[in-house]
């Protein structure tokens, strides 16, 4: 490991602990991570204890073991998820633990696995973890996701470079995206979060009732519910602790009405869904539901994802990211939604976030359904923004205003 990578790891781990989770004295931290991220995880564990954590539990994942299962296990194995694990995560969440996910995607990991197995495993996971994920999406506890380079991921992004050079190149870009390349990364994030809050305040003051999207292959209208709330940067959990779920983040997001999306949208970047790539795809919506879809790659996987449940074929998130965001200006395809979504406007299929409606976290399921909230086992972001995207907003009194022009803020 070079000194440069070591410095990036130290800074990124500090951001994950102090800004992402915002670990509190006496708090328990759960870290889920692949074996390839062991060096980073050890630093994060040290940072967490230095911040006052009581216990740090690490839940390791081995991608090669996962791949072996997908190739050799019987079909019925993919319809199950360990209930003891789901119960453990929910129990720790109820006790106020923080959850840090270290993500090191291998976009080709399950390229030769059967799409129906990937879909079945995703449904089993979503079903077993439903309560935990509901608490997470309501912001009841602190959680964060960070992306840490691995050999397989680096080889996909920089196929022309030898392994060590590819890893260092990817670390350089990830650190820059996360502001972990700066001398005072925590202070840099304080400034960044303040800037995001200012933009969110302007959008929330508008309370647009409709968004209109136009780009090559995209002609879409998205209705927003009354008293929707745009969210960016960080939120406060049930204990009043401010945390930042995604590092990096450049987006602001809200929810659409589940029955208020009409037209066609075309993706602009590949989607890595559970180790299988979906690329060059289009979705056509009528009254909120996908009625037609196509993909240049991974069409069968896309169809199975959309069929996961009724909500999987509807939008649960609308997110705005300018084409001149720092990550977009790198002009690099990361094959990682956590990074690529911060270079592009995007939508998410599946479950919405209650915090995107005023007082939504205190609403019952019936009350959320009444405002057009979408429920689903999945929440899958896909990118559709580029330098040719125009977005208009229609105000409650019918005035149409430009929000984006050629991929950049016009508001």
C-alpha positions as CSV (number, residue, x, y, z in Angstrom):
1,X,0.0,0.0,0.0
2,X,1.4,3.4,-1.0
3,X,1.5,6.3,1.4
4,X,-1.0,8.1,-0.8
5,X,-3.6,5.4,-0.5
6,X,-2.9,5.1,3.3
7,X,-3.6,8.9,3.6
8,X,-6.8,8.6,1.6
9,X,-8.0,5.6,3.8
10,X,-7.3,7.6,7.0
11,X,-9.3,10.6,5.8
12,X,-12.2,8.6,4.3
13,X,-12.5,6.5,7.4
14,X,-12.6,9.6,9.5
15,X,-15.4,11.0,7.3
16,X,-17.3,7.7,7.5
17,X,-17.2,7.8,11.3
18,X,-17.4,11.5,12.1
19,X,-19.6,12.8,9.2
20,X,-21.4,9.7,7.9
21,X,-22.5,7.9,11.0
22,X,-21.5,10.7,13.4
23,X,-20.6,8.1,16.1
24,X,-21.7,9.1,19.6
25,X,-20.0,8.2,22.9
26,X,-21.2,4.8,24.0
27,X,-22.8,3.9,20.7
28,X,-22.5,0.6,18.9
29,X,-21.4,0.6,15.3
30,X,-22.0,-2.2,12.8
31,X,-19.8,-2.4,9.7
32,X,-20.7,-4.6,6.8
33,X,-17.8,-5.0,4.4
34,X,-16.2,-7.3,1.8
35,X,-12.9,-9.0,2.7
36,X,-11.1,-6.9,0.1
37,X,-11.7,-3.8,2.2
38,X,-10.1,-5.2,5.3
39,X,-7.4,-2.5,5.5
40,X,-9.9,0.3,5.4
41,X,-12.3,-1.4,7.8
42,X,-9.5,-1.8,10.4
43,X,-8.9,2.0,10.2
44,X,-12.6,2.7,10.5
45,X,-12.8,0.5,13.6
46,X,-10.0,2.4,15.2
47,X,-11.5,5.8,14.3
48,X,-14.9,4.6,15.8
49,X,-13.4,3.6,19.1
50,X,-11.4,6.9,19.2
51,X,-14.7,8.7,18.7
52,X,-16.1,6.9,21.7
53,X,-17.9,3.9,20.3
54,X,-18.7,1.2,22.9
55,X,-18.6,-1.8,20.5
56,X,-17.8,-2.2,16.8
57,X,-19.2,-5.3,15.1
58,X,-17.9,-6.2,11.6
59,X,-20.0,-8.4,9.3
60,X,-17.7,-9.7,6.6
61,X,-18.7,-10.7,3.1
62,X,-16.7,-12.9,0.7
63,X,-17.7,-12.2,-2.9
64,X,-16.1,-15.4,-4.2
65,X,-18.2,-17.5,-1.7
66,X,-21.3,-15.6,-2.9
67,X,-20.4,-16.4,-6.6
68,X,-19.9,-20.1,-5.8
69,X,-23.3,-20.2,-4.2
70,X,-25.0,-18.6,-7.2
71,X,-23.4,-21.1,-9.5
72,X,-23.7,-24.3,-7.5
73,X,-26.4,-24.1,-4.8
74,X,-29.9,-25.5,-5.5
75,X,-32.6,-23.1,-6.7
76,X,-34.5,-23.2,-3.4
77,X,-31.5,-21.7,-1.6
78,X,-32.2,-18.3,-3.1
79,X,-35.7,-18.0,-1.7
80,X,-34.3,-17.9,1.8
81,X,-32.5,-15.3,3.9
82,X,-31.2,-16.0,7.5
83,X,-33.9,-14.8,9.8
84,X,-31.4,-14.6,12.7
85,X,-29.5,-12.0,10.8
86,X,-32.5,-9.9,10.0
87,X,-33.6,-10.1,13.6
88,X,-30.1,-9.1,14.8
89,X,-29.9,-6.0,12.6
90,X,-33.4,-4.9,13.6
91,X,-32.6,-5.4,17.3
92,X,-29.4,-3.4,17.1
93,X,-31.2,-0.7,15.2
94,X,-33.8,-0.5,17.9
95,X,-31.0,-0.1,20.4
96,X,-29.6,2.9,18.5
97,X,-26.7,1.3,16.8
98,X,-25.2,3.0,13.7
99,X,-24.7,1.0,10.5
100,X,-21.8,1.6,8.0
101,X,-21.8,-0.2,4.7
102,X,-18.5,-0.5,2.9
103,X,-19.2,-1.0,-0.7
104,X,-16.7,-2.4,-3.2
105,X,-18.7,-3.6,-6.2
106,X,-17.5,-6.2,-8.7
107,X,-19.7,-5.3,-11.6
108,X,-19.0,-8.7,-13.3
109,X,-19.3,-10.9,-10.2
110,X,-22.6,-12.5,-11.2
111,X,-22.5,-12.0,-14.9
112,X,-22.8,-15.7,-15.6
113,X,-25.4,-16.4,-12.8
114,X,-29.1,-17.0,-13.7
115,X,-31.1,-13.8,-13.5
116,X,-33.9,-15.6,-11.7
117,X,-31.6,-16.5,-8.9
118,X,-30.4,-12.9,-8.5
119,X,-34.1,-11.8,-8.4
120,X,-35.1,-14.5,-5.9
121,X,-32.2,-13.7,-3.6
122,X,-33.1,-9.9,-3.7
123,X,-36.7,-10.6,-2.9
124,X,-35.8,-12.9,0.0
125,X,-33.4,-10.3,1.4
126,X,-36.0,-7.5,1.0
127,X,-38.7,-9.6,2.7
128,X,-36.6,-10.6,5.7
129,X,-35.1,-7.2,6.2
130,X,-38.3,-5.2,5.6
131,X,-38.6,-3.9,9.1
132,X,-34.9,-2.9,9.4
133,X,-35.0,-1.2,6.0
134,X,-38.2,0.6,6.9
135,X,-36.5,2.0,10.0
136,X,-33.5,3.0,7.9
137,X,-35.5,4.8,5.2
138,X,-37.4,6.7,7.9
139,X,-34.1,7.9,9.3
140,X,-34.7,6.3,12.7
141,X,-31.0,5.4,13.2
142,X,-27.7,6.6,11.6
143,X,-26.5,4.8,8.6
144,X,-23.9,5.5,5.9
145,X,-22.5,4.0,2.7
146,X,-18.9,4.5,1.5
147,X,-17.2,3.0,-1.6
148,X,-13.8,1.5,-1.2
149,X,-11.7,0.3,-4.2
150,X,-11.0,-3.4,-4.7
151,X,-8.9,-5.1,-7.4
152,X,-11.9,-6.3,-9.4
153,X,-13.7,-2.9,-9.3
154,X,-10.4,-1.1,-10.3
155,X,-9.9,-3.5,-13.2
156,X,-13.4,-2.7,-14.5
157,X,-12.9,1.1,-14.3
158,X,-9.2,1.1,-15.5
159,X,-8.8,-2.1,-17.7
160,X,-5.7,-0.7,-19.4
161,X,-3.7,-0.4,-16.2
162,X,-1.8,-3.0,-14.2
163,X,-3.6,-3.9,-10.9
164,X,-1.6,-1.7,-8.5
165,X,-1.8,1.3,-10.8
166,X,-5.5,0.7,-11.3
167,X,-6.2,0.6,-7.6
168,X,-4.2,3.8,-6.9
169,X,-6.0,5.5,-9.8
170,X,-9.4,4.5,-8.5
171,X,-8.5,5.6,-5.0
172,X,-7.4,9.0,-6.3
173,X,-10.8,9.5,-7.9
174,X,-12.9,8.1,-5.0
175,X,-11.0,10.3,-2.5
176,X,-11.5,13.4,-4.7
177,X,-15.2,12.6,-5.0
178,X,-15.5,12.2,-1.2
179,X,-13.3,15.2,-0.5
180,X,-11.0,12.8,1.3
181,X,-8.1,14.2,-0.6
182,X,-8.2,17.5,1.3
183,X,-6.1,18.4,4.2
184,X,-9.2,19.1,6.5
185,X,-11.9,16.8,5.1
186,X,-14.4,17.2,7.9
187,X,-14.3,21.0,7.5
188,X,-14.6,20.6,3.8
189,X,-17.8,18.6,4.3
190,X,-19.2,21.3,6.6
191,X,-18.9,23.8,3.8
192,X,-20.3,21.4,1.2
193,X,-23.3,20.5,3.4
194,X,-24.1,24.2,3.9
195,X,-24.1,24.7,0.2
196,X,-26.5,21.7,-0.4
197,X,-28.9,23.0,2.3
198,X,-29.1,26.4,0.6
199,X,-30.1,24.7,-2.7
200,X,-32.7,22.5,-0.9
201,X,-34.3,25.6,0.7
202,X,-34.8,27.2,-2.7
203,X,-36.5,24.1,-4.1
204,X,-38.7,23.5,-1.1
205,X,-39.9,27.1,-1.2
206,X,-41.1,26.5,-4.8
207,X,-43.3,23.4,-4.0
208,X,-43.6,22.5,-7.7
209,X,-46.6,20.3,-8.5
210,X,-45.0,18.8,-11.7
211,X,-41.6,18.2,-13.2
212,X,-41.1,17.9,-17.0
213,X,-38.0,16.1,-18.3
214,X,-36.7,16.4,-21.9
215,X,-33.5,14.7,-23.3
216,X,-32.6,12.3,-26.1
217,X,-34.8,9.3,-25.5
218,X,-36.5,10.9,-22.5
219,X,-39.9,12.7,-22.5
220,X,-41.3,12.4,-19.0
221,X,-43.6,14.2,-16.6
222,X,-43.4,13.5,-12.9
223,X,-46.1,14.7,-10.4
224,X,-45.0,15.6,-6.9
225,X,-47.3,15.3,-3.9
226,X,-48.3,18.3,-1.9
227,X,-45.9,19.2,0.9
228,X,-43.2,17.1,-0.6
229,X,-39.7,17.8,0.9
230,X,-36.4,17.9,-1.0
231,X,-33.6,16.4,1.0
232,X,-29.9,16.7,0.6
233,X,-26.7,16.0,2.5
234,X,-27.7,14.8,5.9
235,X,-30.7,14.3,8.1
236,X,-31.4,13.8,11.9
237,X,-32.2,10.5,13.3
238,X,-34.8,9.7,15.9
239,X,-32.3,10.8,18.6
240,X,-31.7,14.1,17.0
241,X,-28.2,13.2,15.8
242,X,-27.2,14.6,12.3
243,X,-25.8,12.0,9.9
244,X,-24.9,11.8,6.2
245,X,-26.1,8.6,4.6
246,X,-23.9,8.8,1.4
247,X,-20.3,9.9,1.2
248,X,-19.9,11.3,-1.4
249,X,-23.2,13.0,-2.1
250,X,-24.1,15.8,-4.6
251,X,-27.8,15.1,-5.0
252,X,-31.0,16.5,-3.7
253,X,-34.0,14.1,-3.8
254,X,-37.7,13.8,-3.1
255,X,-40.5,11.5,-4.0
256,X,-43.0,11.4,-6.9
257,X,-46.7,10.4,-6.7
258,X,-46.7,6.7,-7.4
259,X,-49.4,7.2,-10.0
260,X,-48.2,10.5,-11.4
261,X,-45.4,9.5,-13.7
262,X,-46.0,9.4,-17.5
263,X,-43.8,9.1,-20.6
264,X,-40.5,7.5,-21.4
265,X,-37.0,7.8,-19.7
266,X,-33.7,6.4,-21.1
267,X,-30.8,5.5,-18.9
268,X,-27.4,7.3,-19.5
269,X,-25.1,5.0,-17.4
270,X,-25.1,1.3,-16.7
271,X,-26.8,-0.1,-13.7
272,X,-25.0,-2.6,-11.6
273,X,-27.8,-4.6,-9.8
274,X,-26.5,-7.2,-7.4
275,X,-23.5,-8.0,-9.6
276,X,-25.3,-8.0,-13.0
277,X,-25.1,-5.1,-15.4
278,X,-28.1,-3.5,-17.1
279,X,-27.3,-1.0,-19.8
280,X,-28.9,1.1,-22.5
281,X,-32.4,0.7,-21.1
282,X,-35.6,2.6,-21.5
283,X,-38.7,2.6,-19.4
284,X,-42.2,3.7,-20.4
285,X,-44.6,4.8,-17.7
286,X,-48.4,5.1,-17.7
287,X,-50.1,6.5,-14.6
288,X,-46.9,5.7,-12.6
289,X,-46.4,2.1,-13.6
290,X,-43.8,0.7,-16.1
291,X,-45.8,-0.6,-19.1
292,X,-42.8,-1.3,-21.4
293,X,-39.1,-1.7,-21.1
294,X,-36.1,-2.6,-23.2
295,X,-32.3,-2.9,-22.6
296,X,-29.3,-3.4,-24.8
297,X,-27.8,-5.5,-22.0
298,X,-29.4,-7.3,-19.1
299,X,-33.0,-7.0,-20.3
300,X,-34.1,-10.2,-18.6
301,X,-32.5,-9.0,-15.3
302,X,-34.3,-5.7,-15.7
303,X,-37.7,-7.4,-16.2
304,X,-37.2,-9.6,-13.2
305,X,-36.3,-6.6,-11.1
306,X,-39.4,-4.7,-12.2
307,X,-41.6,-7.8,-11.4
308,X,-40.3,-8.0,-7.8
309,X,-43.6,-6.6,-6.5
310,X,-46.1,-4.0,-7.6
311,X,-44.0,-1.1,-6.3
312,X,-40.8,-2.2,-8.1
313,X,-42.3,-1.0,-11.4
314,X,-43.0,2.5,-10.0
315,X,-40.7,5.4,-9.0
316,X,-39.9,6.1,-5.4
317,X,-37.3,8.8,-5.8
318,X,-36.6,11.8,-8.0
319,X,-33.0,13.2,-7.7
320,X,-31.4,16.3,-9.1
321,X,-27.6,16.4,-9.8
322,X,-26.1,19.1,-12.1
323,X,-24.0,17.8,-15.0
324,X,-21.2,20.1,-13.7
325,X,-21.0,18.4,-10.3
326,X,-17.4,17.5,-9.2
327,X,-18.0,13.8,-9.9
328,X,-19.5,14.4,-13.3
329,X,-16.5,16.6,-14.3
330,X,-14.2,13.6,-13.7
331,X,-15.8,12.1,-16.8
332,X,-15.3,8.6,-15.4
333,X,-17.8,5.8,-15.4
334,X,-17.5,4.1,-11.9
335,X,-19.9,1.2,-12.4
336,X,-21.0,2.0,-8.9
337,X,-24.3,3.6,-8.2
338,X,-23.1,5.4,-5.1
339,X,-20.7,7.4,-7.2
340,X,-22.4,7.5,-10.6
341,X,-25.6,8.8,-9.2
342,X,-23.7,11.8,-8.0
343,X,-22.7,12.6,-11.5
344,X,-26.1,12.5,-13.0
345,X,-29.8,13.3,-12.3
346,X,-31.5,10.0,-11.5
347,X,-34.6,8.2,-10.4
348,X,-35.1,5.2,-8.1
349,X,-37.5,2.4,-8.8
350,X,-39.2,1.0,-5.7
351,X,-39.7,2.2,-2.1
352,X,-39.9,5.9,-1.3
353,X,-38.5,7.7,1.7
354,X,-41.0,8.9,4.3
355,X,-38.8,11.9,5.2
356,X,-39.5,13.3,1.7
357,X,-43.0,14.3,2.9
358,X,-43.7,16.9,5.6
359,X,-44.2,14.9,8.8
360,X,-43.9,11.7,6.8
361,X,-41.9,9.8,9.4
362,X,-44.9,10.1,11.8
363,X,-47.5,9.0,9.2
364,X,-49.2,5.6,9.1
365,X,-49.0,3.4,6.0
366,X,-52.5,4.5,5.1
367,X,-51.6,8.2,5.4
368,X,-48.5,7.7,3.3
369,X,-50.5,5.9,0.6
370,X,-53.0,8.7,0.5
371,X,-50.3,11.2,-0.6
372,X,-49.1,8.8,-3.3
373,X,-46.2,7.1,-1.4
374,X,-44.7,4.0,-3.2
375,X,-44.0,0.9,-1.2
376,X,-41.7,-1.9,-2.4
377,X,-39.1,-4.4,-1.3
378,X,-36.5,-2.7,-3.5
379,X,-35.0,0.8,-4.0
380,X,-32.8,0.9,-7.1
381,X,-31.3,4.1,-8.4
382,X,-30.6,4.5,-12.1
383,X,-29.0,7.4,-14.0
384,X,-30.7,9.4,-16.7
385,X,-29.0,12.8,-16.7
386,X,-26.6,14.3,-19.2
387,X,-25.5,17.6,-20.8
388,X,-28.7,17.6,-22.9
389,X,-31.2,17.3,-20.1
390,X,-33.8,20.1,-19.6
391,X,-36.1,20.1,-16.6
392,X,-39.0,22.5,-16.0
393,X,-41.1,22.9,-12.9
394,X,-44.8,23.7,-12.8
395,X,-45.8,25.8,-9.8
396,X,-49.1,25.3,-7.9
397,X,-50.6,28.2,-9.8
398,X,-49.6,26.8,-13.2
399,X,-46.5,28.8,-14.0
400,X,-43.7,26.8,-15.8
401,X,-40.2,27.7,-14.8
402,X,-36.8,26.3,-15.9
403,X,-35.0,24.2,-13.3
404,X,-32.2,22.7,-15.5
405,X,-31.0,23.7,-18.9
406,X,-28.4,21.5,-20.7
407,X,-27.9,19.5,-17.5
408,X,-27.1,22.5,-15.3
409,X,-29.1,24.6,-12.7
410,X,-31.2,27.3,-14.3
411,X,-33.3,28.1,-11.2
